[in-house]
Amino acid sequence: MAARILIADDEDSLRWVLEKGLRGVGYDVTSVKDGEEAVRVFEAQPFDLVFLDVRMPGLDGLTALERIRDLRPDVYVIVMTAHGSMDTAIKAMQRGAYDYLNKPFDLDEVLLLSERALAASRLTQEVARLRTGLAEVREFSALIGRHPRMQDVYKTIGRIAGTDVTVLLRGESGTGKELVARAIHNQSPRSSEMFQAVNCAAINENLLESELFGHEKGSFTGAHAEKKGLFEVADRGSLFLDEIAELDVGMQAKLLRALQERRVRRVGGSHEIPVDVRVVAATNRDLRAMVKAGQFRADLYYRLNAQAIMVPPLRERREAIPAFVAYFIEHFNRLFGKHVKFVSRAAMDAVCANQWLGNVRELGHAIESAVLMTDSDRIDVDDLPFHHENMAGEAIGMPLDAMLPNGVPDLVEGGFNVAGRDRPYSLDAVIRDASKLALIRALQATEGNCRHAAELLGVSRFTVYRMVNRFGLGEGRTYRNSRKPTEV
């Protein structure tokens, strides 16, 4: 595809010369006459290279440069000025310009500088793509694991990646369907081109058409410039449509036409634009049932369902959980500058036993929280966010007499017989009071040593610290051989 170049200069003659010269060697050129318009146009569509005049009415070139690089830091910008000075050049380079041109300049100089900038841009993008690809391969390797059902997913990807068949990914929310879509793209002949993803449920239905198919300038309020849709942006690459079941009937018809004709029409446009896109769709809903209920077009369903892949929930491949945990710990160590190296056996048992209704996404959030919470090089049970939610349920299933011998019967009996109690002595209150009494007994037995009390109770010392704070058994108290702590 021809490189796309944006020119912003208030001199009509200069814009004309640059536009004609750059188009003459095959570039796709857009020109505007001020900085504000340059920023608007750049925000609406991608460009590979930008020429900015320094002195323009309204927004000057150096300010426009900053705004453009805020929108996309990797874009290459060349600054032009008829008032060349070392100070201007330094400011331009400090703000991220690739190079600068002093007016007047030869067209050959412009073409040579453009060729160099675009070559550097392509190299930068290729390095970024390789890094992203490596990260995705590592992430997908963690997703696959050794589970037979995931191995079947991997084999299916291998069979279909080299084709252009449309794929429908099915599975619960959080199972990693986008990772599977990226794996299909990365192993296909389209891997060197764009992978674009859009969540159909996250965009207002009035804006989704513009997001997918683009719009022409002035086609609706706020359409200050023409915009390419994701079908055009992903041309020769892949487009991932997540939550496809959330499309309304009108958008379903337009999507079907785009898939069948391999052409799109921008909102407000009068002509169709050919596109070459591999579409991968995903849903956590039963599309077949929606078709029967008249909620989803049958023809679109069959078009999308050319090849279906079912991504199993995490609870059906629990043996892969330790590999996920290791991957997420490494990832969040890098992200937060932490040095977590171990997971206690109790913590790993708790992670593997959890239901994970949110699947891989929920597990990732849990490990992220645990890495942040721990103040050591290991994750223990009490560092897990779901552990505290499950504590009451686990305690309810535990025999209280076994948990606190000789203390519970009197505690419960006394609790139920307190006259004038506003509400019944609930099971939660029994568990709370029993836990408090157990902690006090342990602290008495260990002369207030929290580490030894934790060993006696079979929990981590951090759990003891939190219980001490929760029950108000902190500093200023000493623990003697009585049921209540006495003030010092």
C-alpha positions in Angstrom: 0.0 0.0 0.0 1.2 3.5 -0.8 2.6 5.4 2.2 0.1 8.1 3.5 1.6 11.6 3.9 -0.1 14.6 5.6 1.0 18.2 4.7 0.1 21.2 6.8 1.1 24.7 5.4 -0.8 27.9 5.0 0.9 28.7 1.6 -1.3 27.4 -1.1 1.5 27.3 -3.7 3.8 25.4 -1.5 1.1 22.8 -0.6 0.4 22.4 -4.3 4.0 21.8 -5.2 4.6 19.3 -2.4 1.3 17.5 -3.0 2.0 17.1 -6.7 5.7 16.1 -6.2 4.9 13.5 -3.6 2.0 12.0 -5.5 4.1 11.9 -8.6 6.3 9.2 -6.9 3.4 7.2 -5.7 2.5 8.5 -2.2 -1.1 9.0 -1.0 -1.1 12.7 0.0 -3.5 14.8 2.0 -2.9 18.5 2.5 -4.5 21.1 4.9 -3.8 24.8 5.6 -3.5 25.1 9.4 -2.4 23.2 12.5 -5.9 22.7 13.9 -7.1 21.0 10.8 -3.9 18.9 10.7 -4.6 17.6 14.2 -8.3 16.8 13.4 -7.4 15.0 10.1 -4.6 13.0 11.8 -6.9 12.0 14.6 -9.5 10.7 12.1 -7.2 8.5 10.0 -3.6 7.1 10.1 -0.6 8.7 8.4 2.9 7.4 7.9 4.6 10.8 7.7 3.6 14.4 8.5 5.0 17.7 7.1 4.3 20.7 9.4 5.0 24.3 8.7 6.1 26.1 11.9 4.3 29.4 11.4 0.6 28.9 10.6 -2.5 30.9 11.7 -4.1 29.6 14.8 -2.2 26.5 16.0 1.5 26.8 15.2 3.5 23.8 13.9 5.4 23.0 17.0 2.2 22.9 19.1 0.6 20.7 16.4 3.6 18.5 16.5 3.2 17.9 20.2 -0.5 17.1 19.8 0.0 14.8 16.9 2.7 12.9 18.8 0.4 12.7 21.8 -2.1 10.9 19.5 0.6 8.6 18.1 4.1 8.8 19.5 5.6 6.6 16.8 4.6 8.9 13.8 7.5 10.6 11.9 7.1 14.4 11.6 9.2 16.8 9.5 9.0 20.4 10.4 9.3 23.2 7.7 10.1 26.8 8.4 11.0 29.9 6.4 12.5 31.4 9.5 15.2 28.8 10.0 17.3 29.1 13.1 19.2 26.7 15.4 16.7 27.5 18.2 13.7 26.4 16.0 15.5 23.2 15.0 16.4 22.3 18.5 12.8 22.9 19.7 11.5 20.8 16.9 13.8 17.9 17.6 13.2 18.1 21.4 9.4 17.8 20.7 9.9 14.6 18.7 10.4 15.8 15.0 12.4 13.4 12.8 14.0 16.3 10.9 13.4 19.8 9.7 13.5 21.7 6.4 14.5 25.3 5.8 12.5 27.1 3.2 13.1 27.5 0.3 14.0 23.8 -0.4 14.4 21.6 -3.5 11.7 19.0 -4.3 14.5 16.5 -4.6 15.5 17.2 -1.0 11.9 16.7 0.1 11.6 13.4 -1.7 15.0 12.1 -0.3 14.1 13.1 3.2 10.6 11.5 2.8 12.1 8.2 1.6 14.5 8.2 4.6 11.8 9.0 7.1 9.4 6.4 5.8 12.2 3.7 5.8 12.9 4.5 9.4 9.2 4.5 10.2 8.8 1.0 8.6 11.7 -0.3 10.6 10.3 1.1 13.8 6.9 -0.4 13.1 8.4 -3.8 12.2 10.4 -3.9 15.5 7.2 -3.0 17.4 5.3 -5.7 15.5 7.9 -8.3 16.2 7.9 -7.4 19.9 4.1 -7.5 20.0 4.1 -10.8 18.2 6.6 -12.3 20.6 4.5 -11.2 23.6 1.4 -12.6 22.0 3.1 -15.9 21.2 4.2 -16.2 24.9 0.7 -15.2 26.0 -0.9 -17.7 23.7 1.5 -20.4 24.8 0.3 -19.9 28.3 -3.3 -20.1 27.1 -2.8 -23.4 25.3 -1.1 -25.4 28.0 -1.2 -29.2 27.7 -5.0 -29.7 28.1 -6.4 -31.9 25.2 -9.2 -29.5 24.5 -6.8 -26.6 24.1 -4.5 -28.8 22.0 -7.5 -29.3 19.7 -8.0 -25.5 19.5 -4.3 -25.2 18.5 -4.6 -27.9 15.8 -7.7 -26.2 14.4 -5.8 -22.9 14.2 -3.0 -24.6 12.4 -5.4 -26.0 9.8 -7.3 -22.8 9.1 -4.7 -20.0 9.6 -3.5 -20.2 6.0 -7.0 -19.8 4.6 -9.3 -16.8 4.5 -12.3 -18.7 6.0 -14.3 -16.6 8.5 -14.1 -17.9 12.0 -16.6 -17.8 14.9 -15.1 -18.2 18.4 -17.5 -19.4 21.0 -16.9 -19.5 24.8 -17.6 -17.8 28.1 -16.4 -14.3 28.8 -12.8 -14.2 29.8 -11.7 -17.5 28.2 -9.1 -15.8 25.9 -11.0 -15.6 22.6 -9.1 -12.5 21.5 -5.8 -14.4 22.1 -7.1 -17.2 19.8 -8.0 -14.6 17.2 -4.5 -13.0 17.4 -3.0 -16.5 17.1 -5.0 -17.1 13.9 -3.7 -13.8 12.5 -0.1 -14.3 13.6 0.1 -17.7 12.0 -1.5 -16.6 8.7 0.0 -15.0 5.6 -1.6 -11.7 6.8 0.6 -11.6 9.9 2.7 -8.7 8.6 -0.4 -6.5 8.2 -2.8 -4.9 10.8 -4.8 -6.8 13.4 -7.7 -4.7 14.5 -10.1 -5.6 17.3 -13.4 -4.0 18.3 -15.9 -4.8 21.0 -19.3 -4.5 19.4 -21.0 -4.2 22.8 -18.8 -1.3 23.9 -19.7 1.2 21.2 -23.0 3.0 20.8 -24.9 1.5 17.9 -25.1 4.9 16.3 -21.3 5.1 16.2 -20.5 1.5 15.4 -21.3 1.9 11.7 -18.8 4.8 11.5 -16.3 2.7 13.5 -16.5 -0.2 11.2 -17.1 1.4 7.8 -15.8 5.0 8.3 -17.5 8.3 7.4 -17.1 11.2 5.1 -16.5 14.8 6.2 -19.7 16.5 7.3 -21.8 13.3 7.1 -23.1 13.9 10.7 -22.5 16.3 13.6 -19.0 16.1 14.7 -17.6 14.5 11.5 -15.0 17.3 11.0 -12.9 15.1 8.6 -13.2 11.9 6.7 -12.4 8.8 8.6 -11.4 5.3 7.6 -13.3 2.5 9.2 -11.7 -0.5 10.7 -12.4 -2.6 7.6 -10.3 -0.1 5.6 -7.6 0.2 8.3 -7.3 -3.6 8.5 -7.1 -4.0 4.7 -5.0 -7.1 3.9 -5.0 -7.9 7.6 -7.5 -9.3 10.1 -10.5 -7.8 11.9 -11.7 -9.2 15.2 -15.4 -8.5 16.1 -15.9 -9.4 19.7 -19.4 -9.7 21.2 -20.9 -10.1 17.7 -24.3 -11.1 19.2 -24.8 -7.5 20.4 -25.2 -6.1 16.8 -28.7 -4.7 16.1 -30.6 -6.0 13.1 -29.6 -3.1 10.9 -25.9 -3.5 11.5 -26.2 -7.2 11.0 -27.5 -6.6 7.4 -24.6 -4.1 6.7 -22.0 -6.5 8.1 -23.4 -9.3 6.0 -23.2 -7.2 2.8 -19.6 -6.2 3.7 -18.6 -9.9 4.1 -20.3 -11.0 1.0 -19.3 -8.2 -1.4 -15.9 -7.5 0.3 -16.8 -3.8 -0.1 -17.8 -1.1 2.4 -19.5 2.2 2.0 -18.6 5.0 4.5 -21.4 6.8 6.3 -22.4 9.7 4.0 -20.4 8.2 1.1 -21.6 7.7 -2.4 -19.2 4.9 -3.6 -18.1 1.5 -2.3 -14.5 0.8 -1.3 -13.0 -2.6 -1.9 -11.5 -4.3 1.2 -9.5 -7.5 1.7 -10.1 -8.4 5.4 -10.1 -11.7 7.3 -12.9 -11.6 9.8 -12.8 -13.4 13.1 -15.9 -13.0 15.3 -16.6 -14.0 18.9 -19.5 -14.4 21.3 -20.4 -15.8 24.7 -24.0 -16.3 23.6 -25.8 -19.1 21.8 -26.2 -17.6 18.3 -28.2 -20.6 17.1 -30.8 -20.1 19.8 -30.9 -16.4 18.9 -31.5 -17.3 15.2 -34.4 -19.4 16.2 -35.8 -16.6 18.4 -35.5 -14.1 15.5 -32.8 -12.1 17.3 -30.0 -12.8 14.9 -30.0 -13.1 11.1 -29.6 -16.7 10.0 -27.7 -15.8 6.8 -25.1 -13.8 8.9 -24.8 -16.7 11.4 -24.0 -19.2 8.6 -21.6 -16.7 7.1 -19.7 -16.3 10.3 -19.9 -19.9 11.3 -17.9 -21.2 8.4 -15.4 -22.5 11.0 -16.4 -22.5 14.6 -13.9 -22.9 17.5 -15.1 -23.5 21.1 -12.7 -22.1 23.7 -13.3 -24.1 27.0 -13.8 -22.4 30.3 -10.9 -22.4 32.8 -12.6 -24.8 35.2 -12.6 -27.5 32.6 -8.8 -27.3 32.2 -7.6 -26.8 35.8 -4.3 -28.5 35.2 -3.3 -25.4 33.1 -3.9 -23.0 36.0 -0.3 -23.3 37.5 1.1 -22.3 34.1 -1.2 -19.3 33.9 -0.2 -18.3 37.5 3.5 -18.4 36.6 2.9 -16.4 33.4 0.8 -13.7 35.3 3.4 -13.5 38.1 6.2 -12.9 35.6 4.0 -10.3 33.7 3.0 -8.3 36.8 6.5 -8.5 38.3 7.7 -6.6 35.2 4.8 -4.3 35.2 5.0 -3.3 38.9 8.7 -3.8 39.5 8.0 -6.6 42.0 10.1 -9.7 42.8 7.6 -12.4 43.6 9.2 -15.9 43.1 7.0 -18.4 44.9 3.4 -19.4 45.5 2.8 -21.3 48.7 1.2 -24.8 48.4 -1.9 -23.6 50.3 -2.3 -20.6 47.9 -1.8 -22.7 44.8 -4.3 -25.2 46.1 -6.8 -22.4 46.7 -6.2 -21.0 43.2 -6.7 -24.4 41.6 -9.9 -25.1 43.6 -11.6 -21.8 42.8 -14.5 -21.8 40.3 -13.2 -18.9 38.2 -16.5 -18.0 36.7 -14.6 -15.1 35.0 -12.1 -17.5 33.5 -8.6 -16.5 32.5 -9.4 -12.8 32.8 -10.6 -13.2 36.4 -7.5 -15.3 37.3 -5.2 -12.6 35.8 -6.9 -9.9 38.0 -6.6 -12.1 41.1 -2.8 -12.7 40.5 -2.4 -9.0 39.8 -3.9 -8.1 43.1 -1.9 -10.8 44.9 1.4 -9.5 43.4 0.5 -6.0 44.6 -0.6 -7.1 48.1 2.3 -9.3 49.1 5.2 -7.6 50.8 7.5 -10.6 50.4 8.8 -12.7 47.5 5.9 -15.2 47.8 2.2 -15.2 47.4 0.3 -16.8 50.4 -3.4 -17.6 50.8 -4.3 -14.3 52.5 -2.8 -12.4 49.5 -5.5 -13.8 47.2 -8.5 -11.4 46.9 -11.1 -14.2 46.6 -9.7 -15.9 49.8 -11.3 -13.2 52.0 -14.6 -13.6 50.2 -14.6 -17.3 50.8 -13.5 -17.3 54.4 -17.0 -17.1 55.8 -18.2 -19.9 53.6 -15.2 -22.1 54.5 -15.7 -21.4 58.2 -19.3 -22.4 58.0 -18.4 -25.8 56.7 -15.8 -26.3 59.5 -16.8 -28.0 62.8 -16.5 -25.2 65.4 -15.7 -27.6 68.2 -12.7 -28.8 66.1 -11.6 -25.3 65.4 -11.8 -24.1 69.0 -12.0 -27.0 71.5 -13.7 -26.3 74.8 -14.4 -22.7 73.9 -17.2 -22.8 71.3 -20.0 -24.5 73.2 -20.0 -21.9 75.9 -19.5 -19.1 73.4 -22.4 -20.1 71.3 -24.6 -20.9 74.3 -23.8 -17.5 75.8 -24.5 -15.8 72.6 -27.9 -17.3 72.1 -28.9 -16.5 75.7 -28.0 -12.8 75.9 -31.2 -11.0 76.9 -32.3 -8.0 75.0 -30.3 -8.8 71.8 -31.6 -6.7 68.9 -31.3 -9.4 66.3 -30.7 -13.2 66.3 -27.2 -14.5 67.1 -26.4 -15.3 63.4 -23.9 -17.9 62.2 -21.7 -15.1 60.9 -21.6 -13.7 64.4 -20.7 -17.2 65.8 -17.8 -17.5 63.3 -16.6 -13.9 64.0 -16.6 -14.4 67.8 -15.0 -17.8 67.6 -12.3 -16.5 65.3 -11.6 -13.6 67.8 -11.5 -16.0 70.7 -9.2 -18.4 68.8 -6.8 -15.5 68.1 -6.8 -14.3 71.7 -6.1 -17.8 72.9 -3.2 -18.2 70.4 -1.7 -14.8 71.4 -2.0 -15.7 75.1 -0.3 -19.0 74.5 2.6 -17.4 72.5 2.9 -14.3 74.7 1.8 -12.0 71.9 4.2 -13.3 69.3 2.2 -13.0 66.0 4.5 -15.3 64.0 4.2 -18.1 66.6 0.4 -17.5 66.9 0.1 -17.9 63.1 1.9 -21.2 63.3 -0.4 -22.3 66.1 -3.5 -21.3 64.1 -2.3 -22.7 60.8 -2.5 -19.4 59.0 0.1 -16.9 57.7 1.4 -14.1 60.0 -0.2 -11.5 57.7 -3.6 -13.1 58.4 -2.9 -12.7 62.1 -1.9 -9.1 61.7 -5.1 -8.3 59.8 -7.2 -10.1 62.4 -5.5 -8.2 65.2 -6.3 -4.9 63.5 -9.9 -6.1 62.6 -10.7 -7.1 66.2 -8.9 -4.1 67.8 -6.3 -6.3 69.5 -3.3 -4.1 68.6 -0.7 -2.3 70.5 -1.2 -1.4 74.2 -2.5 -4.8 75.2 -0.9 -7.8 76.9 -2.3 -11.4 76.7 -2.6 -13.3 79.9 -4.3 -16.6 80.7 -7.8 -15.2 80.5 -10.5 -15.0 78.0 -10.1 -11.2 77.5 -7.1 -9.1 76.8 -6.3 -6.8 79.6 -5.0 -3.2 79.1 -1.4 -2.5 80.0 
